Amino acid sequence: MAKALFGHVGASDPQMVREMQRLRERVRDLEEEVGRLQARNEQLSAEVADVAVSATDREPALA
């Protein structure tokens, strides 16, 4: 259905074709950025968890 509509609207319009290509590239770039940010978030979460574990493993200070 979408292909039929796209063909009907005028896929041969060069400006529309360029805009569609630009939008597809932008979506691809944003998806890659989301992947990088998720990986970085997981890394930071693991580091926070390590710090929290090491903080609870410390010996209490002598008073």
N, CA, C and O atoms as CSV, one atom per row, in Angstrom:
chain,resi,resn,atom,element,x,y,z
A,1,MET,N,N,0.835,-1.190,0.000
A,1,MET,CA,C,0.000,0.000,0.000
A,1,MET,C,C,0.880,1.254,0.000
A,1,MET,O,O,0.654,2.180,-0.779
A,2,ALA,N,N,1.893,1.273,0.887
A,2,ALA,CA,C,2.755,2.453,0.960
A,2,ALA,C,C,3.505,2.663,-0.345
A,2,ALA,O,O,3.664,3.796,-0.801
A,3,LYS,N,N,3.967,1.571,-0.945
A,3,LYS,CA,C,4.673,1.695,-2.214
A,3,LYS,C,C,3.741,2.245,-3.281
A,3,LYS,O,O,4.144,3.078,-4.093
A,4,ALA,N,N,2.511,1.788,-3.282
A,4,ALA,CA,C,1.541,2.271,-4.266
A,4,ALA,C,C,1.281,3.760,-4.061
A,4,ALA,O,O,1.215,4.523,-5.026
A,5,LEU,N,N,1.135,4.169,-2.809
A,5,LEU,CA,C,0.903,5.588,-2.539
A,5,LEU,C,C,2.116,6.426,-2.916
A,5,LEU,O,O,1.981,7.510,-3.485
A,6,PHE,N,N,3.283,5.924,-2.600
A,6,PHE,CA,C,4.499,6.662,-2.910
A,6,PHE,C,C,4.630,6.817,-4.424
A,6,PHE,O,O,4.979,7.893,-4.912
A,7,GLY,N,N,4.356,5.764,-5.154
A,7,GLY,CA,C,4.402,5.836,-6.609
A,7,GLY,C,C,3.354,6.787,-7.149
A,7,GLY,O,O,3.590,7.492,-8.130
A,8,HIS,N,N,2.211,6.805,-6.518
A,8,HIS,CA,C,1.118,7.665,-6.965
A,8,HIS,C,C,1.434,9.128,-6.719
A,8,HIS,O,O,1.112,9.988,-7.538
A,9,VAL,N,N,2.067,9.408,-5.582
A,9,VAL,CA,C,2.373,10.781,-5.216
A,9,VAL,C,C,3.413,11.357,-6.169
A,9,VAL,O,O,3.420,12.561,-6.425
A,10,GLY,N,N,4.283,10.515,-6.691
A,10,GLY,CA,C,5.271,11.010,-7.640
A,10,GLY,C,C,6.690,10.777,-7.178
A,10,GLY,O,O,7.409,11.725,-6.858
A,11,ALA,N,N,7.094,9.539,-7.142
A,11,ALA,CA,C,8.451,9.206,-6.725
A,11,ALA,C,C,9.482,9.770,-7.693
A,11,ALA,O,O,10.667,9.826,-7.366
A,12,SER,N,N,9.051,10.187,-8.876
A,12,SER,CA,C,10.002,10.700,-9.846
A,12,SER,C,C,10.375,12.154,-9.592
A,12,SER,O,O,11.248,12.691,-10.273
A,13,ASP,N,N,9.738,12.793,-8.637
A,13,ASP,CA,C,10.072,14.178,-8.299
A,13,ASP,C,C,11.454,14.186,-7.647
A,13,ASP,O,O,11.609,13.673,-6.538
A,14,PRO,N,N,12.448,14.749,-8.302
A,14,PRO,CA,C,13.827,14.696,-7.781
A,14,PRO,C,C,13.974,15.325,-6.399
A,14,PRO,O,O,14.749,14.835,-5.578
A,15,GLN,N,N,13.251,16.388,-6.137
A,15,GLN,CA,C,13.346,17.027,-4.826
A,15,GLN,C,C,12.816,16.105,-3.734
A,15,GLN,O,O,13.403,16.020,-2.656
A,16,MET,N,N,11.715,15.419,-4.005
A,16,MET,CA,C,11.152,14.500,-3.026
A,16,MET,C,C,12.082,13.304,-2.811
A,16,MET,O,O,12.245,12.839,-1.683
A,17,VAL,N,N,12.679,12.820,-3.866
A,17,VAL,CA,C,13.605,11.689,-3.759
A,17,VAL,C,C,14.796,12.088,-2.898
A,17,VAL,O,O,15.212,11.325,-2.026
A,18,ARG,N,N,15.353,13.280,-3.134
A,18,ARG,CA,C,16.484,13.749,-2.318
A,18,ARG,C,C,16.087,13.900,-0.853
A,18,ARG,O,O,16.847,13.534,0.043
A,19,GLU,N,N,14.900,14.438,-0.616
A,19,GLU,CA,C,14.427,14.614,0.765
A,19,GLU,C,C,14.243,13.266,1.452
A,19,GLU,O,O,14.591,13.114,2.624
A,20,MET,N,N,13.707,12.300,0.741
A,20,MET,CA,C,13.535,10.952,1.315
A,20,MET,C,C,14.894,10.335,1.642
A,20,MET,O,O,15.054,9.708,2.689
A,21,GLN,N,N,15.864,10.508,0.759
A,21,GLN,CA,C,17.205,9.990,1.020
A,21,GLN,C,C,17.818,10.668,2.244
A,21,GLN,O,O,18.426,10.018,3.094
A,22,ARG,N,N,17.645,11.976,2.313
A,22,ARG,CA,C,18.183,12.720,3.452
A,22,ARG,C,C,17.542,12.253,4.758
A,22,ARG,O,O,18.227,12.077,5.765
A,23,LEU,N,N,16.229,12.057,4.734
A,23,LEU,CA,C,15.529,11.615,5.939
A,23,LEU,C,C,15.935,10.204,6.336
A,23,LEU,O,O,16.087,9.910,7.522
A,24,ARG,N,N,16.112,9.330,5.350
A,24,ARG,CA,C,16.557,7.961,5.660
A,24,ARG,C,C,17.945,7.970,6.287
A,24,ARG,O,O,18.204,7.238,7.242
A,25,GLU,N,N,18.839,8.804,5.747
A,25,GLU,CA,C,20.179,8.919,6.322
A,25,GLU,C,C,20.111,9.463,7.740
A,25,GLU,O,O,20.832,9.002,8.624
A,26,ARG,N,N,19.252,10.435,7.952
A,26,ARG,CA,C,19.114,11.033,9.289
A,26,ARG,C,C,18.602,10.001,10.287
A,26,ARG,O,O,19.095,9.922,11.412
A,27,VAL,N,N,17.607,9.207,9.873
A,27,VAL,CA,C,17.083,8.148,10.749
A,27,VAL,C,C,18.177,7.140,11.064
A,27,VAL,O,O,18.323,6.713,12.210
A,28,ARG,N,N,18.948,6.758,10.047
A,28,ARG,CA,C,20.037,5.803,10.253
A,28,ARG,C,C,21.066,6.381,11.229
A,28,ARG,O,O,21.525,5.677,12.129
A,29,ASP,N,N,21.431,7.660,11.059
A,29,ASP,CA,C,22.377,8.309,11.971
A,29,ASP,C,C,21.843,8.350,13.399
A,29,ASP,O,O,22.579,8.094,14.353
A,30,LEU,N,N,20.568,8.670,13.538
A,30,LEU,CA,C,19.975,8.735,14.883
A,30,LEU,C,C,19.903,7.354,15.528
A,30,LEU,O,O,20.111,7.227,16.735
A,31,GLU,N,N,19.614,6.330,14.749
A,31,GLU,CA,C,19.591,4.970,15.292
A,31,GLU,C,C,20.976,4.556,15.767
A,31,GLU,O,O,21.107,3.914,16.808
A,32,GLU,N,N,22.017,4.921,15.008
A,32,GLU,CA,C,23.389,4.626,15.429
A,32,GLU,C,C,23.739,5.369,16.706
A,32,GLU,O,O,24.388,4.815,17.593
A,33,GLU,N,N,23.312,6.622,16.804
A,33,GLU,CA,C,23.579,7.407,18.008
A,33,GLU,C,C,22.871,6.805,19.217
A,33,GLU,O,O,23.442,6.752,20.307
A,34,VAL,N,N,21.647,6.358,19.037
A,34,VAL,CA,C,20.914,5.706,20.130
A,34,VAL,C,C,21.688,4.472,20.594
A,34,VAL,O,O,21.817,4.234,21.795
A,35,GLY,N,N,22.197,3.697,19.654
A,35,GLY,CA,C,22.983,2.515,20.013
A,35,GLY,C,C,24.225,2.878,20.803
A,35,GLY,O,O,24.541,2.233,21.803
A,36,ARG,N,N,24.937,3.918,20.352
A,36,ARG,CA,C,26.138,4.358,21.080
A,36,ARG,C,C,25.779,4.847,22.486
A,36,ARG,O,O,26.470,4.532,23.455
A,37,LEU,N,N,24.695,5.618,22.588
A,37,LEU,CA,C,24.292,6.139,23.897
A,37,LEU,C,C,23.851,5.026,24.834
A,37,LEU,O,O,24.137,5.077,26.030
A,38,GLN,N,N,23.160,4.023,24.310
A,38,GLN,CA,C,22.751,2.891,25.147
A,38,GLN,C,C,23.967,2.127,25.647
A,38,GLN,O,O,24.013,1.723,26.809
A,39,ALA,N,N,24.954,1.926,24.776
A,39,ALA,CA,C,26.172,1.234,25.190
A,39,ALA,C,C,26.900,2.032,26.266
A,39,ALA,O,O,27.374,1.466,27.252
A,40,ARG,N,N,26.987,3.346,26.075
A,40,ARG,CA,C,27.654,4.196,27.066
A,40,ARG,C,C,26.891,4.193,28.386
A,40,ARG,O,O,27.498,4.178,29.457
A,41,ASN,N,N,25.574,4.207,28.310
A,41,ASN,CA,C,24.750,4.170,29.517
A,41,ASN,C,C,24.984,2.861,30.279
A,41,ASN,O,O,25.109,2.867,31.504
A,42,GLU,N,N,25.042,1.762,29.565
A,42,GLU,CA,C,25.302,0.471,30.216
A,42,GLU,C,C,26.675,0.465,30.875
A,42,GLU,O,O,26.837,-0.046,31.983
A,43,GLN,N,N,27.673,1.043,30.179
A,43,GLN,CA,C,29.017,1.115,30.740
A,43,GLN,C,C,29.027,1.943,32.021
A,43,GLN,O,O,29.612,1.532,33.023
A,44,LEU,N,N,28.388,3.095,31.991
A,44,LEU,CA,C,28.351,3.959,33.173
A,44,LEU,C,C,27.574,3.309,34.308
A,44,LEU,O,O,27.957,3.433,35.471
A,45,SER,N,N,26.487,2.619,33.983
A,45,SER,CA,C,25.713,1.926,35.017
A,45,SER,C,C,26.543,0.846,35.694
A,45,SER,O,O,26.469,0.657,36.908
A,46,ALA,N,N,27.334,0.140,34.892
A,46,ALA,CA,C,28.202,-0.902,35.460
A,46,ALA,C,C,29.257,-0.276,36.368
A,46,ALA,O,O,29.569,-0.818,37.428
A,47,GLU,N,N,29.805,0.863,35.954
A,47,GLU,CA,C,30.800,1.545,36.788
A,47,GLU,C,C,30.187,2.018,38.101
A,47,GLU,O,O,30.814,1.903,39.154
A,48,VAL,N,N,28.985,2.543,38.050
A,48,VAL,CA,C,28.303,2.995,39.265
A,48,VAL,C,C,28.044,1.803,40.184
A,48,VAL,O,O,28.215,1.901,41.399
A,49,ALA,N,N,27.637,0.693,39.607
A,49,ALA,CA,C,27.382,-0.503,40.411
A,49,ALA,C,C,28.669,-0.984,41.066
A,49,ALA,O,O,28.651,-1.404,42.223
A,50,ASP,N,N,29.790,-0.930,40.341
A,50,ASP,CA,C,31.082,-1.336,40.910
A,50,ASP,C,C,31.482,-0.434,42.065
A,50,ASP,O,O,31.979,-0.909,43.086
A,51,VAL,N,N,31.267,0.861,41.909
A,51,VAL,CA,C,31.612,1.812,42.971
A,51,VAL,C,C,30.725,1.565,44.185
A,51,VAL,O,O,31.198,1.618,45.321
A,52,ALA,N,N,29.454,1.299,43.953
A,52,ALA,CA,C,28.530,1.047,45.068
A,52,ALA,C,C,28.924,-0.215,45.824
A,52,ALA,O,O,28.872,-0.247,47.053
A,53,VAL,N,N,29.318,-1.251,45.093
A,53,VAL,CA,C,29.737,-2.502,45.734
A,53,VAL,C,C,31.016,-2.286,46.513
A,53,VAL,O,O,31.129,-2.762,47.643
A,54,SER,N,N,31.989,-1.579,45.944
A,54,SER,CA,C,33.239,-1.359,46.645
A,54,SER,C,C,33.045,-0.475,47.878
A,54,SER,O,O,33.766,-0.620,48.864
A,55,ALA,N,N,32.086,0.429,47.825
A,55,ALA,CA,C,31.812,1.298,48.973
A,55,ALA,C,C,31.223,0.501,50.124
A,55,ALA,O,O,31.501,0.802,51.285
A,56,THR,N,N,30.420,-0.503,49.827
A,56,THR,CA,C,29.814,-1.304,50.900
A,56,THR,C,C,30.775,-2.349,51.429
A,56,THR,O,O,30.561,-2.883,52.518
A,57,ASP,N,N,31.838,-2.657,50.682
A,57,ASP,CA,C,32.818,-3.644,51.113
A,57,ASP,C,C,33.893,-3.064,52.022
A,57,ASP,O,O,34.691,-3.812,52.586
A,58,ARG,N,N,33.925,-1.768,52.169
A,58,ARG,CA,C,34.968,-1.122,52.979
A,58,ARG,C,C,34.763,-1.460,54.458
A,58,ARG,O,O,33.653,-1.690,54.940
A,59,GLU,N,N,35.878,-1.474,55.123
A,59,GLU,CA,C,35.850,-1.668,56.577
A,59,GLU,C,C,35.354,-0.379,57.228
A,59,GLU,O,O,35.700,0.711,56.772
A,60,PRO,N,N,34.570,-0.483,58.258
A,60,PRO,CA,C,34.138,0.742,58.934
A,60,PRO,C,C,35.343,1.473,59.546
A,60,PRO,O,O,36.304,0.852,60.000
A,61,ALA,N,N,35.262,2.760,59.542
A,61,ALA,CA,C,36.354,3.555,60.102
A,61,ALA,C,C,36.410,3.359,61.609
A,61,ALA,O,O,35.380,3.275,62.279
A,62,LEU,N,N,37.615,3.288,62.123
A,62,LEU,CA,C,37.777,3.178,63.581
A,62,LEU,C,C,37.543,4.538,64.207
A,62,LEU,O,O,38.075,5.548,63.745
A,63,ALA,N,N,36.754,4.555,65.247
A,63,ALA,CA,C,36.458,5.836,65.879
A,63,ALA,C,C,37.136,5.954,67.197
A,63,ALA,O,O,36.997,6.973,67.873
